[in-house]
Structures are given as structure tokens and as C-alpha cells.
Amino acid sequence: MAKRTTHVEPHIKESNYIRDLVFGFGDGVNTSLGIVAGVGGAIIAADVVILAALIGMFTGAKAMAVQNYLAVKSQREILESEIKREEYEIENMPEDETKEIQDIYRAKGFEGEELKKVVNRITSNKDVWLKTMLTEELGLNLEILGNPLKGALVMFGSFLLGGILPILPYFAVKAGLTSSTAAIVIAILISVSSSFVVGALKGRMAKKSWIRGGIEMAGLGTGIALVGYGIGSELAKVGIVNVAPGG
């Protein structure tokens, strides 16, 4: 007798954490690159560039993590209030809630005895009934939304991971291994290439063009670098900041 195989479709799990990872990394790269290019564009000493970028990186990571925590926590609180409301209605207004289940599955094409069996099966188990009401009527799913603390930690870590990359060349400047101008170019190249990889992965996971996703994310980082470099350079020219040797 042939062994039955179970068909399993690949799905993206914990998509909210993947989102946090991508956004955190991308924001970290772009934030640090903007600071490095802006401060470095003013031909300021490597120590100052590193300090400014590190402060911006940690400040940005903390702000993004806190915002993500509060956003997810607020969404979960809203969903949890909806869950309590549905639980109350199932317990105290079962006829109305049963009618809603009938309407939902009638709209899906179920009729007659078949509809009655589906409704009876669902309403015979309050956990299944509640989950059905949440997903089918309200479109809610706490599992997809994720844990606020875990999301904040993922955002914080990924922001730092992305944020440190554009700063690394300036440690080479400090060690006398390269010039400030070369460090800016290297920082841009590192940022653009890493942003392209993350954007490509995001596009691939979203079942879209990985090339387009990579170019889109890399282009954003390059644009921020050019704007930052231009601002820093102009401020140095007009004498608003004091220029010091880049080494």
C-alpha cells in the first residue's frame, strides 16, 4: 500500500518580525550613512564622525524600538478588546452569533444541509467559534501581529547591525589606513550593497522582483548619502562648522 504524503505549502511565518528586521536594518544603514556622509562631507576629524554616527545609531535604534513596541502593544490591546467583545457575544447572544456564522459561510457558497453541518461543527466548539469570528468577520490575527517586546528587540538589533556598517570605514581612517574621502566612498558602497541584498530578500519573500526590491532599497540609501554629503559640504564652505583634518 502506497504511503500517503502530506502536501505542505511553504508560507512565510512571523512576517511581522521579518518586517521589523528589514525596516530596522534599512533605517539603520540609511541613518548612519546620512550622518557619516553629512559630517564627513564637512571634512571633520574621523573621531567626530565616528562619535556623531554612533550617537545617531544608538539614539535611532532606541527610538525605533520604542515606537515599534508601543505601536504593536496598542494594536494588540485593540485586538484583545475585540476578542473580549466577541467572547461576550458568543456567551450572551449565541443566536445572533450563529446567524453571523451562517451568513459568512452562505456567502462562501454553502447551502442547505452542508451549511447546517459546517455551522454546527463550528458552534459546537467555543474556541473554534471564537477564532472563526475573529478571522472571518473581523480579519484579526494576534499571531501575525506578534509580541511587542520581541518586535522591539528585533528592531533594535537590526537597526544597530545596519547602522554600524557605514561607520566601519572611519575606524580605518582613525588607524591611518585610508583617507576621509575614501572612507565616504567605501561607506556608500558597503551601504548600497547591503541595502540591495536586504531589499532583494524582501522582494523575494513578498513574491515580487528581487532585483526591483534591491534597487529600490539601495537607491534610497544612496539618495540619503548624497543629500547628507551635500549638506555637510555646504555648511563647511560657508563656515558654519569648523573644518578639521579628516585623519
Beta strands, then each sheet from edge to edge (+ up, - down):
end
